[in-house]
Amino acid sequence: MLEYETLTFGSLKVKRIHAAVTSPTLLALPEAARPVPLLGCTTCPLGSWYLDEEERPFCHCEARRYVSWTTNQKMITLCDDREVALMEQATEPDN
């Protein structure tokens, strides 16, 4: 069963599916070096994470086929592709 979390942006409150970090690259980093969980890409099954030679994390979005996040970019907090991927993952037979 899916769990939801509420995000607050000023007076706007939105719900998104709660998910854990599953990226092997992010899990290999010390927690303090990981992007914040508010960043949707951090917990998205479609995010492909990598580090550059300066040890900066980047995320490539498999759904949109572009670099969706770098350390000098604004955060994507809510994304249809993330929500759909998490719903599909939750309804797979082995879950």
Phi, psi and omega in degrees: 000138181284141173250148181243156175232152180255130176253140180244126176236095185063241179267355181270128176243129179231151178254141172221162180292132176280135179213153178270159173290127179237354181294124177301325179294311180294321180293336178284339180279150171300146184306323180293339181267353180279152172298154182294148181299339178300329176294117182303324181298334181300325183244016182271130178293346180265358179276128177249110187265147174208161176249143175271183184294343177263012178063032175264133179281143176227151176237130173254125182274119179292330180287316184264350176058047174204167177288113186270342179205137170226170184294342181252027184237152176293151183281141167266115184261329182225129185214132178302319182298320178297311183297316180295317180298320179291323176296316179297319179298321182289337182260003176296144185305326183276001178265000000 
